[in-house]
Amino acid sequence: MTAMFRRLLVLLGCTLGAWAAALEPALIGIGEPWSFLPATNEPPAGWAEPGFSDQGWRRGDSGFGSSNRGENTVLFGFARGSGTLYFRKEFAVADPADVGALMLRADWQGGFVAYLNGTEMVRRNLGPPGAPLTYTNLAEWRPAGWAEDIVLTNFAAVLRPGTNVLAIRSHVPNRVGYDVVLVPELLANFQRGPYVQCPAPETLNVLWRTPVRGPAVVEFGPTPELGSVAPAQNTTNYAFASLTGVAPGSRVFYRVKVNGEGGAVMSPTYDFRTAPRDGPVSVLMFGDSGTGSRAQFEVARQLNRLAGGADAFLHLGDIIYPWFHGPQTDTRCLSVYRPVLRSMPNFFTWGNHDLIFGPSHFLAAFRLPTNNIPALEHLEDGTTPEFYYSFDVGDAHFAVVYWPWNYLYAMQPDSPQARWLDADLAGSEKRWKFMCLHHPLNTSSAHRFDDYDLDGVADRLQVEAALMPLAAKHGVRLVLSGHDHAFERFHPVSRVTTVVTGGGGAGLYGVTQMDTNSAAFYLRWHLSRLEVASDTLRLTAIASDGTPLDVLEFRDTPPDSADRDGDGLGDFAEQLAGTNPERPDTDGDGLPDGWEFLRGMDPARPSVVPLANGTVGPGDPRLIAEVLAEPIPRPATQLRVHPLPDGRMQLRWLGRVGSRAQIEAAAAPNLPFVPLEEAPASKLAEDRQAIELAGELEARYFRVRLVEE
């Protein structure tokens, strides 16, 4: 222990009696319900004070806006370009002496006046303090998107024990066509955090920001009694303390103490769960979130609901819209996800919107893991150590790739990142490996035909060409991305399944062109839950209302497992699947058990059901028909059969451009396959093909044969 740190502990210990009791920083958090009234006259007497009845006022969750530009509550029916609104929100403080610092964070358009228990605290763009106002006054011009943290500690004396009221009158700007925007938070002692980052194994960084200046520490330990102390370090944007030697898979209790010149403040004691070293894993994830919309808050509620059973949270990029910059870091990210960021490991991927103002704003908010690439190579490649990294959670290894958009960066085959990714995946001994990046390898949605580097090749194809070989080489089972605002899952290629899960709250994108290898597409706001346990993986897409959308589940058998019946499914996996390890086709449907399980099917249940029997479950195209792929020297990669709403079937297949393909069909897998008349052999003009067939066909099994290279 250094002499300086000993002096710090003595100083803190000598002033122990001056500590205020721990107080939750968010006296009024973002997204909480308010009462509001569009003004047609001056506000009622006492409207800004406790005890006033706002019965009959409207209700809505913050933030607010009178156009659909991303606010949580859209003020429909409010005349655009004129008028005033009155807002009020009650909150409780047990003992006002606990408030060592008081802050109002506000994003707004036009102007406002804020009152605490009827006392004016601050105004913006509406003249000097105390100047008379009428409901017809227009504010000076000021655009939204630039939240301000306003320190109002001098008004903490206005607080009362028990119920208090924050009231705000918001006036539209003096520019025709512009409307009210108001996004308020009232904060005590800490204006940001505390929240936790995991920059390295067995290391936690606790981050916070407070207007209280003075020496600070983080007390922590395995129980609420704490017992250990870590000194704080200061940066330009936040203070933090590193907690080292933290055991994996354990609970860590922590609190922040700051001994300011004008008084000391202390956070509540929080409970953080570290990532397990091995064993089952549950990770929650989404991308494309930070618009401040109702959808973002609905997804955040699902995140909070599921967080208790999860081990980590992963964001897949485009964290803040329209761009990641300091004034919106809290209102569109850190405050929205406050409960999760302070209680479980969380990781973030770089998206294109996160880099519009450069990387400094992102780096001012997070302390993530880094890579070991030398600084000179980063300089030459236009990257930094924080752009790409990896982390482990239980039996899973995640490689976070930097690929936000091709006009910003495109990974070259021999680039430092490509070499790092190859070595990182090769060096991991985890059973389950995942690759995460913002830009998708495939998509049917808005970015399908993007070509932002103007080279005549769709960007997604370049990403796929660069990353798919590495994923297949190292046994990566899922590649997870955002960028397109929908959920889409693709059939596996070389045992690698590509997933787009970009439904975190930004405006949804529809289908541009449905890819023939698409297995599921949902135009819904959502999050995804990835679970692995032993040899089983499950990925569930969950809508913002809690409804499950899509479930992918399969089992993975190690290559060296015993496989007595030679069906591609090891004996141990067959026990878990309920199949017969001495019978290659347990359910007798003509498809080997291993073939079915690799495609996410149930090898213990027949997978082919006649179309006319009326027992096919809706939304499960696997029960309509499946492919019996005949081994040939160079087979097509995939062939899938999908039902259409009108009863017809659609065949989708992959192949090499320029090759000649023939679709063949049979009524049963043990009967001869013959060319399908509806699909004569033809050269493939694209790598993905599809045809539609009548539903009353006798054929139930299909395969694609490359008859000419």
N, C-alpha and C positions, 0 to 999 in steps of 0.2 A: 504494500500500500504506500503510495507516494505521500510526501509531507503535505503537498497541496490538498490531496484528497482527505487526509486526516483533519486538516484545518476546516475543510468543507463539512465534514461530519460533526466536528465540534460546533461549528456555527449553526448547523441545522439543529443539533441537539439542544443548544442553549436557548433556542427560540421555540422549543416544542410547544410550550403553552400558548403560543400565538397562532397555532394552526386553526383555521376555520374547519368546521365539520365538512366532510366530503359531500359534494353536491353534484348531481348529474348536470353536465355542462349544458345540455339542450333544455333550457326552460321552455322554449317553444321550438320544436324541431320542424324541419322541412317536411311537407306532406301532411301536416296535422290539420284537423278541421277548424275552420273559422266561420264566423257570422259576418255577412256583408250586406250592404244596402246601396243600390244605385240612387244617387241623389236627385231629387226633384225639388229640394228645398234645403235650407240649412239643417244640420243634424239636430236630433232631439236633445233637449237639455240633459246633461249628465251621461251622454252616450259613451264617453271615454272613461267612465269611472266604474269601480266595482259596484254591484248592486243594481245596475241598470238592466232592465228586462229587454232582451233583443228578440223576444218571441215575435214571430212574423217576419224576421229578417231571413234572407237566404242563407244556405249553408254550402260550403265547398272546402275542399282540401287545397292547401297552398302548393305551388304558386298559382297566380291568377293572370288571366289575359283575356282581352275581348276580341281576339282573333285566334284562329287555330294555328298558332306558331310554335306549339310545343308545351303550353302550360298544362298543369294538372287539372285545373278547373277553367274551362272556357266560358267566358261571361256572355253567353248568347243573349241577344235582345238588348244589349247595351249599345247605344248609338256611337258609332265609330267616329272619332275625331272631335267629340264634344262631351262634356260632362265630368262628374266626379263620383267616386265611390267611397263609402265609409266601411272600414273593416274593424272588427274587435275580436280579441281572443283572451279568454281567462286562463290563468296558470297559477300554480300553487308554489309557495316558498315557505317552508316550515319556520326558518329563522333567517331574516335578512342579513344578519351578521355573517352568515356563511358565504355571502357574495363578496369576494375580494376584488372582482373585476366584472364589469357588465358591458356586453357588446350587442349591438344590433347589426346583423348582416342583412343587407338588402340589395336586391337587384330590382331595377324599376325602369320604366319609361315615362317621361314627363316629370312629375314632381310629387313629393309627399311630405306630410307632417306626421311625426310619431309622438304619441302621448303614453306616459306610464302613469296609471291611476289618475288620469285627468291632467297631468302636468306635461307640458310640451317639453320633449327632450331634444329633438333634432328635426330640421326640415331641409329639404333639398329642392332647389329650382323654384321656390315660391316666395322669394323675398327674404328679408331679414327675420330673425327669430321674433316671434310675438306679433308680427305684422298682421293686420286684419285680413281675413279671407272670406270670400263668398263661394258658394258651390259653382258659380259660373266662371271663376278664375281659371285661366289656362296657364300651364307651367311653361317655363323655358324649355327649349328643346334639349332632350337628353335621351339617347337610345338605350334599350335594354341590352343585356349581355355583358355588363361590366359591374358585377356585384362589388359592393364596398363594405368593409368591416369597420364599423363606427364605434369607437370606444366611448362609453357613456357611464363610466364608473361613478362619476360625480352624482348621478341620479339614483345610485343604489340606495341612498337614504330615503327615497320615495317608496321603496318596497315596504309591504306590510306582512306581518305573519299571516299565513293562510292565503286567501284568494286575492290575486292581483289581476290587472287588465292591461294588455298592450292594445292600443287603438291607433289606427292609421287612416288618414284621409289621403286618397290618391287622386291626382288631377292629370288629365290628359295633356299632352304637349301642345304647343301653339302652332303645330303644323297639321294642315288638313290631311286626313286619311291615316293618321297615326293614333294608336290606341293606348289604353292603360295596360301596363305590365307591373306586377308586384309579386316578389318572391322574398318573404321575410323569414328570418330566424332570430330568436333572442337567446343569447348565450351567456353563461356565467363561468368565470374563471379561465376556461379554455375555449378559444374560438375554433380550434381544430383538434380533433382527437380527444384523448389519446387513442391511437390505433397501432397495429403491429404489422411489421414486415419480417420476412424470413430470408435474409440475404445469403445464408450459408447453413449447412447442416448443424444442428445443435446450437444455433445462434438466433436470437430474436432481437429486433430493433423496435423499441417503443418510440413513437413519434408524436409530437404535439406542437401546438403553437398557442402562446398566451401573451397578452400585453404586460403581464407581471414580469418584471426584470429582476433577476437575482439568481443565486446558485440553486441548482436543482438536482434531484436524484430520482431514481426509480427503485422502489422497494419491491422485492419479489420473493417468491418461495413456493413450495409445493402445497401449502395450506394457506388459508386466509390470514394466518398469523405472520406470514411472509418470512423475514429472517435474513435476507440478503439485500445488498445495496449496490446499485450501479450508478456511477456519476454521469451527469448529462453532458452532452457536447452540443454546441450551437452551430447552425449553418445560417445562411442568409434567409432561408425560407421556413425553417423549423428547428426545433431542438429534438434531440434523440438520445437514447441510452442503449447500449448493447448489453444484452443478457446472454452470457456465454455458458457453455457446459449444461445446457438445458436438455434433459433426457427426452428422447423420442417417445411418442405415444403417452405423454404425461399431461397433467393439468398444471398450469403455471398461474399463480395469482399475482397481480401486480397493481401498483398505484404510483402516481406521479406526485411529487412534492416540489413546490417552488417557493423559495424564501425571498419574497420581494421586499424592497425598501419600505413600501407603504403597507405591507401586510403579506401574509403567507397564504398560499392556496394549495389545495390538495384534491386530487381526483378521487372518485369512488374506487374501491378495489374491484378489479375486473378479473375474469376467469378466461384463460386462453388454453386451448387444446393443441398441443404440438402434433405434428404429423407422425404417424407410426413408422417405425423402421421397416417392418414387414407385415404381412398379413392382409386381410381384406381391406378394400379401399372404396370410398364413395367420394366423388368429386362433382361439384355443381359448376355449371359453366354456361355462358352465353356471350355473344358479342353484340356490338352495334346498339348502344343503350342510351347515351346521355343527352336526351332532348328535353328533359324536364316534363315529359308528357305523362298523362294518366297511365298509359301503357307501361312506361318505365317504372312507375311506382307499383303497379300491379305485379309486374315481374319481381320487383324487389320484395314485395310481401311474400311471394312464393319462395324466394331465396331465404328469407328469414324463417319461414315455416319449416323448410327442409334442412336448415343449417344444423339443427341439433343432432341429426343422424349422419352428417357429412364430415369428411376429414380435411377438405380444402375447397377453395373457390378459385376458378380460373376465368379471367375475362379475355375474350378473343379479339379485342381491338375495336377501335372507334368508340372510345370511352366517353367522349364529350363531343357534342355537335353544337354549332357547325365546325368548331375547332377546339382543340385542347389549349386553354390558356388560363392563367392564374385566377382571374376573377370568377370563373365558373367551375373551378376545381371542386369546391365544396358543394355548391348548390346543385350540381349535376353528377357528382360522383361520391365524394367522401362523406357528405352528410346523408345522402340517399342510402348508402350501404353501411352506415355507421355501426349497427350491431354486429355485422359479419366481420368487418375489418378489424374490430378490436377483440374478436373471440376465436378466430380460426385462421390457419395459413391461407394467404391470398396471393395470387400471381396475375400479372397483366401482360398482354401481348400488344405490340405496337400496330395501330391501324393508320390508314392514310389521313383521317381527320385528326389524329393525334399529333401530326407532324407539320400541319399547315404553318404554324408559327415556329417551327423548329423543335428540337427535342428538349429544350431547357424547361418548358413548363411541365412536361411529363416527369422529368428527373427531379423537379422541385417538389413532387408529391410522393414519390415512391423510392424505396431502397430495396431493389430486387437483386436476385443473384446475378452474377456476371460470368463472362467467359474468360479464357486464359490466352486469348490472342494478343500478340504484342501490339503496342500502341501504333507503331509505324504501319503495320499491316491494316489496322483499322483506318488509319488516315488515308491510305491508298484506296481502300474499298468503300470509303464513305460511311463507315459504321462506328459504333462505340462499344465498349465492353458490356453495356447494359442492353444492347439491341437484341442479342440472342443468348440463351442460357438454357440450363436444364435443371430439373429437380426431381426428387423421388418422394413418393407418398406410398408407404406400405410396399406391396408387391408391384407397384407401377412406376415406370420411368417416363417422364414427360420432357420432350425436347421442344423448346419454344423457338421457332424459326422467325427471323426478321424478313418478312416479305409483305409490306403494307400495300403496295401498288406498283405496277411496273414503271410508271414514270418517275417514281421516287427511288426504286431499287429493284434490281432483278439479279438473283443469285447466279453467278457464272460457275461452270463446272469445276474450275480449279481455284475458286475464290477462297479466301480464308474461312468464310462461313461454311462453304461446302466441305472443306477439309475438316473443320471442327465438327460438323454434324456427323460425318462419316465416323470419325474417331469416337465421338460421344456415344453414338448408338452401339458401336462395336464394343465399347468399354463397359456398357451397362450389363449387369448380370440379372437384372430384374426379369421376371417371367413375362410381364406385360409391358410393351413399349408403345408410346403414343407420340405423334408429331402434331404440333399445334402452331398455327399461323393465321394471320388475318385473311390473306387472299386464298380463295378456294382452288383446289385442283380441278374441280368440275362444278358446273352449276347449270340449272335450267332457267335461271332468273335474270335479273337486269344486267349483270356483268358478264353474261355468256359470250358476247361478241366484242368485249373490250379489247382494244389494241392501242394502249396508251404509249407504247414505244414506237408505234408507226412502222413496224417491220413486216406487216402483212400477215402476221400469225396471231391468233387470239391469245391474249395474255394467259388464260387458264391453261392452254395447251403447253405454254412455256413452263408454267409452274409445275404442271404434271410431269413433263419430260425431265425436269431437274430433280424432283423430289420422289416420284414414284419408284425409280430404280433403287434409291437409297432405302426407302421404306420397305420394299420387298426384300432387299438384300439382308436387312437386319431384323426382320420379323416384326416390323411395326404392324399392329392390327387395325388401328384407326388413325386417320388423319383428320383433325378437327379444325374448322375454320369458321369465319363469319363473312363479312363484306356484303353478301346478299342477305336481305332482310326477310328471311323465311327459314323454315326447317326443311332440309332435303337430305335424304340418305340414298347412297348409291349401292348397287350390287358390288360385291368384292371383285377386285381384279388382282390377281397374284396374291390372294388371301388378304389384301389390304382394302378396307372399307373407308370410303370418303364420306364425311358428314359436314354439312353446312348448318350451323346453329346460330344465326344472326338475328334472333327475334327479341333482343333485350329491351326494346322500347322505341327505337327509331321507326319512321314510317315504313310500312311493309312494301315489298317489291313483289310483283306478280310473275307469272311465267312468260318468259320471252320465247323460248323454244324448248319443249320438253325433251331432255336427253334420253336416248333409248336405253341407257343403263340406269336410269333413275328408278329407285325402288319405293320411295315414299316422298311426298311433297306436301307440306302444310303451310298455308299462308296465314300464320297465327303468331302473335307475340308469345314467347315461350322461354323456358330455360331447359337445359338438358342435364340429366344425372347419369354419370358414368360409375358403374359398380363392377368391381372384380373381386372374386373370392375363389382361391385355389385355381382351378382350370376353367372357371365360368366367367363370362363377361356379359353384362347387360347395360344397354344404353337406352334410356327412356326420355323422350321429349314430353315436356309437361307444359300445357298452355297456361297463360297468365291467370286463368280462373281455376287452376288446379287440375284440369282434365288431362289425363294421359292421351297423347296424340299418337305416338309410335313407340314400339318396343323392339329392339334388336337384342337377341340373346343367342350366344353360341358357346361351345366348349372348345378348349384348345388342348390338344394332346401333344406332349413332348415328342420329338422325333425318335427318341430312343425307347419309347414305351413299348411293352410287349403288345403284339397285335396278332393273336392266334389265328383269327379268321381272315386276316389280310384285307380288311375292308377299309383301312385308312383311319379307323377309330381305335385307339389303344384300349387295352382291357380295362384299365382303371376308369377311363372316361366312359366305357360302356356300362360299367356298374352305376355310375352317376346318372347316365341317360336312361337306364332301365332297359337296355338292349342286351342281346345274347352275344357274349364275346366269342362264341363258336359258330355263329351264323352270320354271314356277311350282310344278309338282308332280313333283319329281324321282322319287319312288318310286312314282308312279302309284296311290296309294291314295285319291285323291279329295280329299285334304286339302292345302291350300297349304303350301309349306315354311315360310313365316313363321308361319302359324297353329299348326303343330305345334311349332316351336321356342319360341314364347312360352309353351307349356304344358309345357315340359320334355321333349318327345318328340324322337325322332330322325327328322328329315325325309328322311333317306336310306334309311330302312327302312319298309316298309308297316306301318301302325299298326293295321290292322283284320284280324284273323285269325278265321275261322269257329270257333264254339265247339266244333264236333264234330270238328275235325281232329286233336285230341290233341296239338297242338304248343304250346299256350299255356303259358308259364312261370308257375309259381306265384308269387303275390305281385306280379304286374305287371298290374294291372287295365287299364293303357293298351292292352294287346294284345287285350283281350276285345272292346271296342267303343269308339268315340269319337263325338264330336258333330260334325255338320256344321251350324254355326249360320248360318241364313239372315239376311242383314242386314235388319233392320226398323227403323223409326224409333226405337223404344224397346225394345230386346231385353232378355230376361232376362239377368242378369249372368253366370251360369255354368250349365252342365249337365254332369254327369259320370255315367259308368257304372262300377259296381263289381261284381266277382264275389262271390258268396256261397259258403260252404263246401258247400252242398247242390246246387250247379250252377245256381242261379237267378241273376238279375241284379238289381241295385238301381240305379234312376235317382235322382239327387239334383239338385235345381235351386234356384236363387235367383230371387226375384221380388219385386215390390212387393205388400205386403199390400192386399187388396181388388181387385187386378187379376184377370182371368180368363185362365187359362193352358191351352193345349192341347199335349199331347205328341204329336209326329208321328214316324213311322218309315218307313224304306225299306230294301230289301234291298241297294241299292247307291246311291252318291251321285248317279249320273246318272239314277236312276229316280224316279218321282213319290213324294213324301212324303204319307202318308195319316194321319188321326188314329188313334192307338193305342186300340183298344177297351178295353184294360185300364186306361186312364187318361183317362176322359171329361173334357171341359173343365169346370173348376170354379174358383170364386173362391178365391184364396189366403188362408187364415186366418192364416198365419205367413209370414215372409219366406223360410223354408227349407222345402222339401217333399221327399218321397221316396216312391217306390212300388217294389214288388218284382215281377219278371216271371219267367216260366218260362224256363229255359235253352234250350229247343228252338225258340224263336222264329226265324222266317226273317229278321226284321229285324236288320240289323247297324249301321245308322246311325240316330241319333235327333236330334231338335231340339225345342226348346220355343218355342212361338209365343204371344205375348200377344195374345189375340183381343179383349180388352175392357179398357179402362182404368177 
